[in-house]
Amino acid sequence: MPELIHTFEAIQKNEEQKRIFLASLEGKTLEGSQEQEGPTFEDIQLKAAGINASKDDIVSLQGSFAEAAGFGIGAGLGYSKE
């Protein structure tokens, strides 16, 4: 039974993509045609480094990320996490 449900979901997704494509050929945008964006590569790198902050947060400027942004040891921000 789960295979059947996945098959129907795949067919439905395929048909929706066809409708969106045909509408885009006519210069129209359909509701729901904007794909949801997932996390960025930088966000995934931060999580892998054990930093639980977004790339826009000052807390994310640690280690190699701080060095890449131009804040190294002795040239840092003077910020401490409380």
MARVO-248732 format. One record per atom (N, C-alpha, C, CB): residue in one letter; residue number from 1; atom name; x, y, z negated. Coordinates in steps of 0.1 Angstrom, whole numbers, plus 5000, padded with zeros to 4 digits. Last residue first. Glycine has a CB too. Layout:
N
(a NUM CA (X Y Z))
...
This chain:
82
(e 82 N (5273 5352 4740))
(e 82 CA (5269 5351 4726))
(e 82 C (5258 5340 4724))
(e 82 CB (5263 5364 4722))
(k 81 N (5302 5354 4760))
(k 81 CA (5288 5348 4759))
(k 81 C (5285 5347 4744))
(k 81 CB (5288 5335 4766))
(s 80 N (5319 5384 4767))
(s 80 CA (5318 5372 4759))
(s 80 C (5304 5367 4758))
(s 80 CB (5325 5374 4746))
(y 79 N (5339 5402 4790))
(y 79 CA (5325 5398 4786))
(y 79 C (5326 5385 4778))
(y 79 CB (5316 5396 4799))
(g 78 N (5360 5412 4804))
(g 78 CA (5359 5415 4790))
(g 78 C (5345 5411 4784))
(g 78 CB (5362 5429 4787))
(l 77 N (5364 5407 4830))
(l 77 CA (5354 5417 4827))
(l 77 C (5354 5420 4812))
(l 77 CB (5341 5412 4832))
(g 76 N (5399 5404 4839))
(g 76 CA (5386 5400 4838))
(g 76 C (5376 5411 4834))
(g 76 CB (5384 5389 4828))
(a 75 N (5426 5402 4842))
(a 75 CA (5419 5412 4851))
(a 75 C (5404 5410 4850))
(a 75 CB (5424 5411 4865))
(g 74 N (5435 5382 4826))
(g 74 CA (5441 5395 4824))
(g 74 C (5434 5406 4833))
(g 74 CB (5455 5395 4828))
(i 73 N (5427 5359 4851))
(i 73 CA (5431 5361 4837))
(i 73 C (5438 5374 4836))
(i 73 CB (5440 5349 4832))
(g 72 N (5406 5376 4876))
(g 72 CA (5414 5365 4871))
(g 72 C (5418 5367 4856))
(g 72 CB (5427 5364 4879))
(f 71 N (5384 5384 4897))
(f 71 CA (5385 5386 4883))
(f 71 C (5393 5374 4877))
(f 71 CB (5371 5387 4876))
(g 70 N (5377 5380 4923))
(g 70 CA (5387 5390 4920))
(g 70 C (5389 5393 4906))
(g 70 CB (5384 5403 4927))
(a 69 N (5361 5359 4930))
(a 69 CA (5355 5372 4930))
(a 69 C (5365 5383 4926))
(a 69 CB (5343 5372 4920))
(a 68 N (5379 5338 4927))
(a 68 CA (5374 5341 4940))
(a 68 C (5367 5355 4941))
(a 68 CB (5364 5330 4945))
(e 67 N (5381 5339 4899))
(e 67 CA (5393 5342 4907))
(e 67 C (5389 5345 4921))
(e 67 CB (5402 5330 4907))
(a 66 N (5355 5331 4892))
(a 66 CA (5360 5344 4888))
(a 66 C (5372 5348 4896))
(a 66 CB (5364 5345 4873))
(f 65 N (5356 5305 4902))
(f 65 CA (5346 5315 4907))
(f 65 C (5350 5329 4904))
(f 65 CB (5332 5311 4901))
(s 64 N (5375 5292 4887))
(s 64 CA (5378 5295 4901))
(s 64 C (5368 5305 4907))
(s 64 CB (5378 5282 4909))
(g 63 N (5364 5306 4856))
(g 63 CA (5373 5298 4864))
(g 63 C (5376 5302 4878))
(g 63 CB (5368 5284 4864))
(q 62 N (5333 5324 4860))
(q 62 CA (5343 5317 4852))
(q 62 C (5352 5308 4861))
(q 62 CB (5335 5308 4842))
(l 61 N (5308 5340 4865))
(l 61 CA (5321 5343 4868))
(l 61 C (5331 5337 4859))
(l 61 CB (5323 5359 4869))
(s 60 N (5283 5335 4854))
(s 60 CA (5288 5325 4864))
(s 60 C (5302 5328 4869))
(s 60 CB (5279 5326 4876))
(v 59 N (5277 5356 4838))
(v 59 CA (5282 5344 4832))
(v 59 C (5288 5334 4842))
(v 59 CB (5270 5337 4824))
(i 58 N (5265 5374 4855))
(i 58 CA (5279 5376 4851))
(i 58 C (5285 5364 4845))
(i 58 CB (5280 5388 4842))
(d 57 N (5244 5361 4881))
(d 57 CA (5246 5363 4867))
(d 57 C (5261 5365 4864))
(d 57 CB (5240 5352 4858))
(d 56 N (5241 5352 4906))
(d 56 CA (5240 5367 4904))
(d 56 C (5243 5370 4890))
(d 56 CB (5226 5371 4908))
(k 55 N (5242 5325 4906))
(k 55 CA (5254 5331 4911))
(k 55 C (5253 5347 4909))
(k 55 CB (5256 5328 4926))
(s 54 N (5228 5315 4874))
(s 54 CA (5227 5317 4889))
(s 54 C (5239 5325 4893))
(s 54 CB (5214 5325 4892))
(a 53 N (5240 5290 4851))
(a 53 CA (5237 5304 4854))
(a 53 C (5235 5305 4870))
(a 53 CB (5247 5314 4848))
(n 52 N (5256 5269 4837))
(n 52 CA (5241 5270 4839))
(n 52 C (5237 5284 4840))
(n 52 CB (5234 5263 4827))
(i 51 N (5283 5252 4848))
(i 51 CA (5278 5266 4845))
(i 51 C (5263 5267 4848))
(i 51 CB (5287 5276 4853))
(g 50 N (5294 5228 4856))
(g 50 CA (5288 5229 4842))
(g 50 C (5284 5243 4838))
(g 50 CB (5298 5224 4833))
(a 49 N (5301 5225 4882))
(a 49 CA (5311 5230 4873))
(a 49 C (5307 5231 4858))
(a 49 CB (5317 5243 4878))
(a 48 N (5276 5219 4893))
(a 48 CA (5286 5208 4892))
(a 48 C (5298 5212 4883))
(a 48 CB (5292 5205 4906))
(k 47 N (5264 5244 4891))
(k 47 CA (5259 5233 4883))
(k 47 C (5269 5222 4882))
(k 47 CB (5246 5228 4889))
(l 46 N (5280 5257 4910))
(l 46 CA (5280 5262 4896))
(l 46 C (5275 5251 4887))
(l 46 CB (5271 5274 4895))
(q 45 N (5274 5243 4934))
(q 45 CA (5287 5243 4929))
(q 45 C (5288 5247 4914))
(q 45 CB (5296 5253 4937))
(i 44 N (5247 5250 4936))
(i 44 CA (5250 5236 4934))
(i 44 C (5265 5235 4928))
(i 44 CB (5249 5227 4947))
(d 43 N (5249 5277 4942))
(d 43 CA (5242 5272 4930))
(d 43 C (5245 5258 4926))
(d 43 CB (5227 5274 4932))
(e 42 N (5262 5276 4966))
(e 42 CA (5269 5282 4955))
(e 42 C (5262 5277 4942))
(e 42 CB (5269 5297 4956))
(f 41 N (5243 5265 4982))
(f 41 CA (5255 5257 4980))
(f 41 C (5262 5263 4968))
(f 41 CB (5264 5258 4992))
(t 40 N (5210 5271 4968))
(t 40 CA (5221 5274 4977))
(t 40 C (5233 5265 4974))
(t 40 CB (5225 5289 4977))
(p 39 N (5180 5251 4966))
(p 39 CA (5191 5258 4960))
(p 39 C (5203 5260 4970))
(p 39 CB (5197 5250 4948))
(g 38 N (5157 5254 4993))
(g 38 CA (5162 5248 4981))
(g 38 C (5173 5256 4975))
(g 38 CB (5167 5234 4984))
(e 37 N (5129 5270 5007))
(e 37 CA (5143 5269 5006))
(e 37 C (5147 5263 4993))
(e 37 CB (5150 5283 5008))
(q 36 N (5103 5258 5026))
(q 36 CA (5107 5262 5013))
(q 36 C (5122 5260 5012))
(q 36 CB (5100 5253 5002))
(e 35 N (5095 5273 5057))
(e 35 CA (5100 5262 5050))
(e 35 C (5105 5266 5036))
(e 35 CB (5111 5254 5057))
(q 34 N (5067 5286 5069))
(q 34 CA (5079 5290 5063))
(q 34 C (5084 5278 5054))
(q 34 CB (5078 5303 5055))
(s 33 N (5042 5277 5076))
(s 33 CA (5053 5274 5085))
(s 33 C (5066 5278 5080))
(s 33 CB (5050 5281 5098))
(g 32 N (5022 5285 5059))
(g 32 CA (5029 5273 5056))
(g 32 C (5040 5269 5065))
(g 32 CB (5019 5262 5055))
(e 31 N (5004 5299 5086))
(e 31 CA (5006 5298 5072))
(e 31 C (5012 5285 5068))
(e 31 CB (4992 5300 5064))
(l 30 N (5022 5304 5117))
(l 30 CA (5011 5298 5109))
(l 30 C (5014 5298 5094))
(l 30 CB (5009 5283 5113))
(t 29 N (5027 5329 5140))
(t 29 CA (5032 5322 5128))
(t 29 C (5021 5316 5120))
(t 29 CB (5041 5331 5119))
(k 28 N (5032 5332 5175))
(k 28 CA (5024 5333 5163))
(k 28 C (5030 5325 5152))
(k 28 CB (5009 5327 5165))
(g 27 N (5042 5328 5200))
(g 27 CA (5046 5340 5193))
(g 27 C (5038 5342 5180))
(g 27 CB (5044 5352 5201))
(e 26 N (5039 5305 5213))
(e 26 CA (5029 5316 5216))
(e 26 C (5032 5329 5208))
(e 26 CB (5015 5311 5213))
(l 25 N (5058 5290 5200))
(l 25 CA (5059 5293 5214))
(l 25 C (5050 5304 5219))
(l 25 CB (5057 5280 5222))
(s 24 N (5046 5288 5175))
(s 24 CA (5058 5297 5176))
(s 24 C (5061 5299 5191))
(s 24 CB (5070 5290 5170))
(a 23 N (5026 5269 5180))
(a 23 CA (5022 5283 5177))
(a 23 C (5034 5292 5178))
(a 23 CB (5017 5283 5162))
(l 22 N (5042 5247 5185))
(l 22 CA (5034 5252 5196))
(l 22 C (5029 5266 5193))
(l 22 CB (5022 5243 5198))
(f 21 N (5054 5244 5159))
(f 21 CA (5062 5246 5171))
(f 21 C (5054 5252 5182))
(f 21 CB (5068 5233 5176))
(i 20 N (5031 5239 5144))
(i 20 CA (5039 5250 5141))
(i 20 C (5048 5254 5153))
(i 20 CB (5048 5248 5128))
(r 19 N (5022 5214 5155))
(r 19 CA (5014 5226 5155))
(r 19 C (5022 5239 5153))
(r 19 CB (5003 5225 5145))
(k 18 N (5044 5198 5149))
(k 18 CA (5041 5201 5163))
(k 18 C (5032 5213 5164))
(k 18 CB (5033 5188 5169))
(q 17 N (5043 5198 5121))
(q 17 CA (5055 5204 5128))
(q 17 C (5052 5207 5143))
(q 17 CB (5067 5195 5127))
(e 16 N (5019 5184 5118))
(e 16 CA (5020 5198 5113))
(e 16 C (5032 5205 5120))
(e 16 CB (5022 5198 5098))
(e 15 N (5026 5159 5128))
(e 15 CA (5016 5167 5135))
(e 15 C (5017 5181 5131))
(e 15 CB (5002 5161 5132))
(n 14 N (5045 5152 5109))
(n 14 CA (5049 5153 5123))
(n 14 C (5039 5161 5130))
(n 14 CB (5050 5139 5129))
(k 13 N (5030 5150 5086))
(k 13 CA (5041 5160 5086))
(k 13 C (5045 5162 5101))
(k 13 CB (5053 5155 5078))
(q 12 N (5013 5129 5093))
(q 12 CA (5007 5142 5090))
(q 12 C (5018 5153 5091))
(q 12 CB (5001 5142 5076))
(i 11 N (5031 5108 5094))
(i 11 CA (5024 5112 5106))
(i 11 C (5018 5126 5105))
(i 11 CB (5012 5102 5109))
(a 10 N (5040 5108 5068))
(a 10 CA (5050 5110 5079))
(a 10 C (5043 5115 5091))
(a 10 CB (5058 5098 5081))
(e 9 N (5017 5100 5055))
(e 9 CA (5023 5113 5052))
(e 9 C (5033 5117 5063))
(e 9 CB (5030 5112 5038))
(f 8 N (5013 5075 5066))
(f 8 CA (5003 5085 5068))
(f 8 C (5009 5099 5066))
(f 8 CB (4990 5083 5060))
(t 7 N (5035 5062 5055))
(t 7 CA (5034 5063 5070))
(t 7 C (5024 5074 5073))
(t 7 CB (5029 5049 5075))
(h 6 N (5031 5063 5028))
(h 6 CA (5042 5070 5033))
(h 6 C (5041 5072 5048))
(h 6 CB (5055 5063 5030))
(i 5 N (5008 5047 5027))
(i 5 CA (5007 5061 5023))
(i 5 C (5018 5069 5029))
(i 5 CB (5006 5062 5007))
(l 4 N (5019 5022 5035))
(l 4 CA (5009 5028 5043))
(l 4 C (5007 5043 5040))
(l 4 CB (4996 5021 5040))
(e 3 N (5037 5018 5014))
(e 3 CA (5042 5019 5027))
(e 3 C (5032 5026 5036))
(e 3 CB (5046 5006 5033))
(p 2 N (5020 5013 4992))
(p 2 CA (5028 5026 4993))
(p 2 C (5034 5028 5006))
(p 2 CB (5039 5025 4982))
(m 1 N (5008 4988 5000))
(m 1 CA (5000 5000 5000))
(m 1 C (5008 5013 5000))
(m 1 CB (4991 5000 4988))
